Amino acid sequence: MTAAFTIVLNNDSITNGGGIYNEGATSITNSTISGNIAEGGGGVFLTGINIVTITGSTLSGNRAVGGGAVSCRADVTINMVNSTLSGNLAEDVGAGLYTNGIASLRFVTIANNITGAESGTAGAGINTFPSGAVAVTLKNVLLADNKKGWEFATYANPADDPTLFPANCGSTDPIMKITSNGYNLSSDDTCNAVLTLGTDIKPTLGLTISQLIGPLADNNAGTTGTTLTHALLAGSLALGNGAAEGDVTIDQRGVTRDTAPDIGAFELEGNSGGGGGCAIGGDGRFDPTLPAMLAAGLGFFGWRRFKAGK
């Protein structure tokens, strides 16, 4: 399957793959997958033995029990570049990415995804689970304000739920099978066990590092595609703290990457690099426009727990 400059909007499924269900080799480029609902993989459900490429795309406001944006099986290999997973919801775990397969993420922004699980090891941004050759690698990835503990039966708007806890990274396996290839940035300490390289940026000694990102918005520079992104604001630690990749010369919008690029899917134009130092506060909040888009789905079928073997 090939999807380029495609919009997949407001679909639902009583099983898997609200927006896209695919069992073959897949390429998703410069596309938007938003507001879709399913039991597994609200945005995209991937299975079979294949390679999946997601480039220059945004998956936002999708909802599922497991894998709000993306859910994939053990034999699937995902290569995700210059893409954004934002504001997706999961009743259980993995509101952003939920996988027991192989995934390579580069220059990806994973922000404001919220899950209902309260387990100490549960992940909302990324969640792996045991089975197959699960292995997720991260490079130049921005993980910002992904949370867990959403009481979805009580709070229609996750932003109103005061019980939320940090959950950028997590796993249903005691060993979180996520590996850093450097130059990643996490807003909380749930990724500390995997962001172990000197070029990774993470909270230490209880310090919360603000990502200083804007809300999901149309930040296009009139170049490639029309997908929504999270802009980096002045002072963000993501600025100039990434590493150049020979095959990634532009950002999600088509803006040229600097020699010392920014971390995540967005490159701030005119930024000379160097980062902004530690800052408290910031604008990395749940996008308030997303609950309205999901309102039609709140009365959806009685959610069933997503099972790995399904």
Secondary structure, DSSP 8 states (H G I E B T S, - for coil): -EEES-EEES-B-SSB-SSEEE-S-EEEES-EEES-B-SB-SSEEE-SSEEEEEES-EEES-EESB-SSEEE-TTEEEEEEEEEEES-EESSS-SSEEESSEEEEEEEEEES-EE----TT--SSEEE-SSTT-EEEEES-EEE--EE---TTT-SSGGG-TT-EE-SEEESSSS--EEE-S--EESSGGGTTT--STT-B---TT------EEEEE----SSS----EEEE-TT-TTTT-S--BTTB-B-TTS-B--SS--SSS---TT---S-----S--S----TTHHHHHGGGTT-S------TT-
